[in-house]
Amino acid sequence: MKYEDFLTELYSLQDLKYKEFHSKLIMSDKLIGVRTPELKRIAKVIARSNYEDFFKENRHELYEENLVHGLVLGYLKLDFIELKPLVDDFIPYIDNWAVCDATVANLKVYKKNKTKDIVFNEIKNYLKNDNPWINRFGYVLLLEYFIEEKYMDEIFELCENYKNHYYVKMAIAWLVSMCYIKYKGRTITFLKKHKLDIWTHNKAIQKIIDSYRVDNMDKVILRGLKRK
């Protein structure tokens, strides 16, 4: 697929009502308005063809250009070592939560390789980056693929060292809430240590309370842990 043909197809799939709705969610008007299932379909086609040329020609001006790029990464039949440089080339272009989270959800190679120290160490490098969107990328990877007993101590430690950026703190709150679902006692202990700022601490508790997997008695206890 030539790049101009790619853009032509995107515009042919434009949904103006969706554009208006989604632009408010991602707080950007740099989008065409193409629904995610269509973008996934296109990404699968590109992943099976000359994806290298697509990556080189991508202008990264529109939401759809970035999201398709991120989705293609997850559809490539590459191992982690082969894919990592392509991921690292892409993630500086992430500029909203939707591209970040959809890309992570498609990167199943991280799940397949998570027993290798190199994968976890790369995530820690993302969290050290000065770019908050790369930080969020790392935290969402932890959320999607690493909430397991052997990683819990390190995950909580990594949650303590974060950038003061709204979408980073939202990712941490989301991560902590999912840790609670799997490891309630350990997460309660972490929350009682007050290692998070008040906003992130309370947002994490609210996300836990909002979960249908938490019973009413536990919700009462959690409300008592909120800070002022």
Contacts in CASP RR format, 6 or more apart in sequence:
PFRMAT RR
TARGET T0000
AUTHOR 0000-0000-0000
METHOD contacts of the structure
MODEL  1
MKYEDFLTELYSLQDLKYKEFHSKLIMSDKLIGVRTPELKRIAKVIARSN
YEDFFKENRHELYEENLVHGLVLGYLKLDFIELKPLVDDFIPYIDNWAVC
DATVANLKVYKKNKTKDIVFNEIKNYLKNDNPWINRFGYVLLLEYFIEEK
YMDEIFELCENYKNHYYVKMAIAWLVSMCYIKYKGRTITFLKKHKLDIWT
HNKAIQKIIDSYRVDNMDKVILRGLKRK
1 9 0 8 1.000
1 45 0 8 1.000
1 46 0 8 1.000
1 49 0 8 1.000
1 54 0 8 1.000
3 53 0 8 1.000
3 54 0 8 1.000
3 57 0 8 1.000
3 58 0 8 1.000
6 42 0 8 1.000
6 46 0 8 1.000
6 54 0 8 1.000
6 68 0 8 1.000
9 42 0 8 1.000
10 32 0 8 1.000
10 34 0 8 1.000
10 42 0 8 1.000
10 62 0 8 1.000
10 64 0 8 1.000
11 32 0 8 1.000
13 32 0 8 1.000
13 33 0 8 1.000
13 34 0 8 1.000
13 35 0 8 1.000
13 38 0 8 1.000
14 32 0 8 1.000
14 33 0 8 1.000
14 34 0 8 1.000
15 33 0 8 1.000
15 34 0 8 1.000
15 35 0 8 1.000
16 33 0 8 1.000
18 33 0 8 1.000
18 34 0 8 1.000
18 35 0 8 1.000
19 31 0 8 1.000
19 32 0 8 1.000
19 33 0 8 1.000
22 31 0 8 1.000
22 33 0 8 1.000
22 63 0 8 1.000
22 98 0 8 1.000
23 29 0 8 1.000
23 31 0 8 1.000
25 98 0 8 1.000
26 63 0 8 1.000
26 96 0 8 1.000
26 97 0 8 1.000
26 98 0 8 1.000
27 96 0 8 1.000
28 63 0 8 1.000
28 95 0 8 1.000
28 96 0 8 1.000
30 61 0 8 1.000
30 62 0 8 1.000
30 63 0 8 1.000
31 62 0 8 1.000
31 63 0 8 1.000
31 64 0 8 1.000
32 62 0 8 1.000
32 63 0 8 1.000
32 64 0 8 1.000
33 63 0 8 1.000
33 64 0 8 1.000
34 64 0 8 1.000
36 67 0 8 1.000
36 102 0 8 1.000
39 64 0 8 1.000
39 67 0 8 1.000
39 68 0 8 1.000
39 71 0 8 1.000
40 71 0 8 1.000
42 68 0 8 1.000
43 68 0 8 1.000
43 70 0 8 1.000
43 71 0 8 1.000
43 72 0 8 1.000
43 75 0 8 1.000
44 75 0 8 1.000
46 54 0 8 1.000
46 68 0 8 1.000
46 72 0 8 1.000
47 72 0 8 1.000
47 74 0 8 1.000
47 75 0 8 1.000
47 76 0 8 1.000
48 75 0 8 1.000
51 72 0 8 1.000
51 76 0 8 1.000
54 69 0 8 1.000
54 72 0 8 1.000
55 69 0 8 1.000
55 72 0 8 1.000
55 86 0 8 1.000
55 89 0 8 1.000
55 90 0 8 1.000
58 65 0 8 1.000
58 69 0 8 1.000
59 65 0 8 1.000
60 66 0 8 1.000
60 69 0 8 1.000
60 93 0 8 1.000
63 96 0 8 1.000
63 98 0 8 1.000
63 99 0 8 1.000
66 93 0 8 1.000
66 94 0 8 1.000
66 95 0 8 1.000
66 99 0 8 1.000
67 98 0 8 1.000
67 99 0 8 1.000
67 102 0 8 1.000
67 103 0 8 1.000
69 90 0 8 1.000
69 93 0 8 1.000
70 90 0 8 1.000
70 99 0 8 1.000
70 102 0 8 1.000
70 103 0 8 1.000
70 106 0 8 1.000
71 102 0 8 1.000
71 103 0 8 1.000
71 106 0 8 1.000
73 83 0 8 1.000
73 86 0 8 1.000
73 87 0 8 1.000
73 90 0 8 1.000
73 103 0 8 1.000
73 106 0 8 1.000
73 107 0 8 1.000
74 83 0 8 1.000
74 103 0 8 1.000
74 106 0 8 1.000
74 107 0 8 1.000
74 108 0 8 1.000
74 109 0 8 1.000
75 106 0 8 1.000
76 83 0 8 1.000
76 86 0 8 1.000
78 86 0 8 1.000
78 109 0 8 1.000
79 109 0 8 1.000
79 113 0 8 1.000
80 109 0 8 1.000
80 110 0 8 1.000
80 112 0 8 1.000
80 113 0 8 1.000
80 116 0 8 1.000
80 118 0 8 1.000
80 119 0 8 1.000
81 118 0 8 1.000
83 107 0 8 1.000
83 109 0 8 1.000
84 122 0 8 1.000
87 107 0 8 1.000
90 103 0 8 1.000
91 126 0 8 1.000
91 131 0 8 1.000
91 133 0 8 1.000
91 134 0 8 1.000
91 137 0 8 1.000
92 131 0 8 1.000
92 134 0 8 1.000
93 99 0 8 1.000
94 100 0 8 1.000
94 103 0 8 1.000
94 133 0 8 1.000
94 134 0 8 1.000
94 136 0 8 1.000
94 137 0 8 1.000
95 133 0 8 1.000
96 133 0 8 1.000
97 136 0 8 1.000
97 167 0 8 1.000
97 170 0 8 1.000
100 133 0 8 1.000
100 136 0 8 1.000
100 137 0 8 1.000
100 140 0 8 1.000
100 167 0 8 1.000
101 140 0 8 1.000
103 137 0 8 1.000
104 137 0 8 1.000
104 138 0 8 1.000
104 140 0 8 1.000
104 141 0 8 1.000
104 144 0 8 1.000
105 144 0 8 1.000
107 141 0 8 1.000
110 119 0 8 1.000
110 141 0 8 1.000
110 144 0 8 1.000
110 145 0 8 1.000
111 144 0 8 1.000
111 145 0 8 1.000
113 119 0 8 1.000
114 120 0 8 1.000
114 145 0 8 1.000
114 146 0 8 1.000
120 146 0 8 1.000
120 151 0 8 1.000
120 154 0 8 1.000
123 138 0 8 1.000
123 141 0 8 1.000
123 142 0 8 1.000
123 146 0 8 1.000
124 158 0 8 1.000
126 134 0 8 1.000
126 135 0 8 1.000
126 137 0 8 1.000
126 138 0 8 1.000
126 141 0 8 1.000
127 135 0 8 1.000
127 138 0 8 1.000
127 139 0 8 1.000
127 158 0 8 1.000
127 161 0 8 1.000
127 162 0 8 1.000
129 135 0 8 1.000
132 163 0 8 1.000
132 165 0 8 1.000
132 167 0 8 1.000
132 168 0 8 1.000
133 167 0 8 1.000
135 162 0 8 1.000
135 163 0 8 1.000
135 165 0 8 1.000
135 168 0 8 1.000
135 171 0 8 1.000
136 165 0 8 1.000
136 167 0 8 1.000
136 168 0 8 1.000
136 170 0 8 1.000
136 171 0 8 1.000
138 171 0 8 1.000
139 158 0 8 1.000
139 159 0 8 1.000
139 162 0 8 1.000
139 168 0 8 1.000
139 171 0 8 1.000
139 172 0 8 1.000
139 175 0 8 1.000
140 171 0 8 1.000
140 174 0 8 1.000
140 175 0 8 1.000
142 151 0 8 1.000
142 155 0 8 1.000
142 158 0 8 1.000
142 175 0 8 1.000
143 171 0 8 1.000
143 174 0 8 1.000
143 175 0 8 1.000
143 178 0 8 1.000
146 155 0 8 1.000
147 155 0 8 1.000
147 175 0 8 1.000
147 178 0 8 1.000
147 179 0 8 1.000
147 182 0 8 1.000
147 183 0 8 1.000
149 183 0 8 1.000
152 179 0 8 1.000
152 183 0 8 1.000
152 186 0 8 1.000
155 175 0 8 1.000
155 179 0 8 1.000
156 179 0 8 1.000
156 186 0 8 1.000
156 190 0 8 1.000
156 195 0 8 1.000
159 172 0 8 1.000
159 175 0 8 1.000
159 176 0 8 1.000
159 190 0 8 1.000
159 195 0 8 1.000
159 196 0 8 1.000
160 195 0 8 1.000
160 196 0 8 1.000
162 168 0 8 1.000
162 169 0 8 1.000
162 172 0 8 1.000
162 200 0 8 1.000
164 197 0 8 1.000
169 197 0 8 1.000
169 199 0 8 1.000
169 200 0 8 1.000
169 203 0 8 1.000
170 203 0 8 1.000
172 196 0 8 1.000
172 200 0 8 1.000
172 204 0 8 1.000
173 200 0 8 1.000
173 203 0 8 1.000
173 204 0 8 1.000
173 206 0 8 1.000
173 207 0 8 1.000
174 204 0 8 1.000
174 207 0 8 1.000
176 187 0 8 1.000
176 190 0 8 1.000
176 191 0 8 1.000
176 196 0 8 1.000
176 204 0 8 1.000
176 207 0 8 1.000
176 208 0 8 1.000
177 204 0 8 1.000
177 207 0 8 1.000
177 208 0 8 1.000
177 211 0 8 1.000
179 186 0 8 1.000
179 187 0 8 1.000
179 190 0 8 1.000
180 187 0 8 1.000
180 188 0 8 1.000
180 204 0 8 1.000
180 208 0 8 1.000
180 214 0 8 1.000
181 208 0 8 1.000
181 211 0 8 1.000
181 213 0 8 1.000
181 214 0 8 1.000
184 218 0 8 1.000
188 221 0 8 1.000
188 225 0 8 1.000
191 201 0 8 1.000
191 204 0 8 1.000
191 205 0 8 1.000
191 225 0 8 1.000
192 225 0 8 1.000
194 201 0 8 1.000
194 227 0 8 1.000
196 204 0 8 1.000
198 227 0 8 1.000
198 228 0 8 1.000
201 226 0 8 1.000
201 227 0 8 1.000
202 226 0 8 1.000
202 227 0 8 1.000
205 222 0 8 1.000
205 223 0 8 1.000
205 225 0 8 1.000
205 226 0 8 1.000
208 214 0 8 1.000
208 222 0 8 1.000
209 219 0 8 1.000
209 222 0 8 1.000
209 223 0 8 1.000
214 222 0 8 1.000
END
